Amino acid sequence: MSREEEDILEFGSLLSKLENRRVRIIYDSLYAVRSLLFYHILPYFSSEKRLFMVVYTDSMYRRLENTYYSISELEVKEILNKVNIIKIGQKENTSLGELYRFIPRSTPREDLDELKTTLEKLSDNDLVVFFGLFLVYAFDRSVICDLFNLFDALPEKITLFDLHLDGVYDDMANNIVTKLYDVILRIKKETEFFGEDAYLVGVEESILMDIPPSYERFKIVDSRFTKI
């Protein structure tokens, strides 16, 4: 078994149940959430699905692009080279993946409406990752209804991962937005474990009876999660 196959199996049992689900990933470590996405989630689904990344703002795209340039593993870069990018910003230029659609940034409400017209045309067998879409609420707290309209327009069985920085939403908005997802995962950095950072990774909430809430402890070795 190759190292890549072993990496995927770390989360394979869970990921198999997340296909065709809407998943929110709450994180407090940017390095950890990108390790989970690039080295576990995308490799697991890449052979069967078209991959899409929605990137909100040029600043978020720049950060994603710099992560891409820092990756040395050819297997991971080959996957990212095939990703379809939907960019919402002021600059159309992209170097990561293939530009699927550029949406000139306007108001958060208009941005979500334009994004809705794009995503509703995708298929049930596609996978979409949201980068920075949680910022629309930080910019305009009246967009909760527009977020629900966006999710209502998604293909019924599309596989969705929405990355959320912990603490951006207030309690009331967080309780409302939670209803958009089938499963909520959380990555939480712990204190050092014998000189290395340790992370709790697991299911915080789930509407699915075969995905109960539970956590496991991991460390990151060579950008990949390994159980402690």
N, C-alpha and C positions, 0 to 999 in steps of 0.2 A: 504493500500500500504506500502510495506517495505521500509526501508531507502535505501537499495541498488537499488530498483526500482525507487525511487525518484531521486537518484543520476544519474542514466542512463537517465532519462527523461530531465534533465537539458540540455543535448546536443542531445536528441533522434531525434528531427526533422532534425538536421543537419547530424547526423551520418547515418541516413537512406539513405540520398542522397550520402554519400561517399562510399557506398558499390560498389565494382568493379571499384573504382577510385584510382588514384595514387596521394597521398597527401603528401605534404611537410609541416612539422611543424617547424617553426622558433621560437626559444625561447631565452630569456635572463635570465631565472630562471630555474635551473635544478629541483628544488623542484616542481615547478608548472607544468612543462611538464610531470614529472613522475606521478603527481596526475591526470592529464588529461588522460594519457595512462592507468594507472593501475586501476583507480577507475571509469572511464567512457567508454573509447574506448574498452578495452578488455572485460569488462563485457557485453557490448552491443553485441559484435560479437561472444563471446565464445561458445554460445549454438549451433550455426549454422556452424561454420567454424573450420578447423584446424588452429592452431596458430603457427607461426614461428617467431623466433627472430634471426636476423643476427647480431652478435656482432663482431666488428672489433677491435682487439688487446686484449691482456690479461688485460691490465689496464682498458679498458672499461668494460670488463666482470667482473672484480673485483668490480667495482663501482655498476654495475647492481646487482651483487650477494649481496652486502652489503645492498642495498635498499630492496631486497627481505627479508633478515633476519630481517629487521627493521619493517616489516609489521606485524601487530597483527591480522587483520581481516581474519578469516578462509576462507571466500568466495573468497577473493582476492588471498590468497595463494593457494587455490585449483585450481584456473585458471592458475596461474603461474607454478604449479607443472605439468601441462599437456602441457606446451609450448614446442615446438620442437626447440632446440638450434642449430644454425649453427655458429660455432665459428671459427674465423680466428685468429690464435695466435701461440704462441710457446709451450703452455701447453695444453694438451688434457683434463685435469681433469675439471669436471663441477659438480655442486651440484644443480643448478637451472634447473627445468624442465627435459626434456629428450634430450640427445645429439643426434641430427639427423645426423650431419656430422661435423668432425673436418678438417679444412684446414690449414696445416702448413704454417705459414706466410712467404712470399717471397717478391718480389717486388710488389708495388701497382698494376702494370699492370698484373702480373701473378696472384695476389690475385683475382682481378676482373674477370679474365678469368676462374679461378677455381670456383668462386662463380656463374658465369653465367651457367656453366654446371650443377650446382645443382638446381638453381632456375627455369631453363627452363623446369624441369621435374615436377614442382608443377602443381596444377590444378587451374582452374578459381575460384573455391570456397574456396581457401585458403586465409589467411591473413598473411602478412609479415610486420614486423617492423624492420627497420634498426637502429642499435645503433652504432654510431661512424663511419659510412661509409663516412661521410663528410671529415674525416681525410685523405683519400687517396689523395685528392687534395692538402692538406697541405704538404703531404710528397712528392708528385710528381705532378707538375702542368701540366704535359703533358698528363694526363689520361682522359681529358674531352671526347675524342672520345671513350675511353674504357667504360666510364660510359654510353654513349649512346648505345653502343653495349650490355651492361648488361640490360638496360631497354628494348631494342628492343627484347631481348630474353624472357622476362617475359610473362607468359600466359596473353592473351588479357584482361581478366576480373578479374584478381587477385586484391585483395584489399591490397593497400600498404600505409604504413605510414613511412615516412623517417624523422627522427629527426635531425634537423640542428641547431647547436649553432650559434647565430647571430654574424656576422662579420668575419667569417672564409674565405668566398669567397670575392675576389675583385669584383669591379662593373662589369667588362667585363665577368668574369666567372659566376657570379651570374645571369646575364641576359641570358647567354646561358643555364645554368643548369635549370633555371625556365621553360624552354620549355619541360622538362621531365615530368612535373606534370599537372594534371587536376585542382587541387585546392591547394592554398597555404594558410595555417593557420598561424597566428602569436599569440604568447603569450608575452605580454609586461608588465613588472612590473611597477606599478605606485608608486607615493608617498603614504605614509601611509594614511589610511582612518579610522579616529577615533581610532588610535592606532593599526590598523591592516593593513598589506600589501594588496593592491588592484591590480588587474590584468585586463588588456584589453585582451580579447580573441575573435578572430573572423577571418573572411575570408578577406585576403589581396588581393588575385587575384583569378580569376576563369574563366575557359573557358566555364562553364555551366551556361546557362541563368536562371536556377532555383536555383542557389546558388550565389546570388549577394554579393558583398563586403559589410561587415557590422561588427560592433564590439559591444560587451556588456561588462559590468564591473562586476567582480566577486571578492569575497574573498574566501579563503580556510579555511574551518572549518572541523576539524577531517579528514584532508587529501583530502577533497572533495571540488569541486567548488560549491559555492552558489552565486546566483545573488545578486547584491547590488541594 
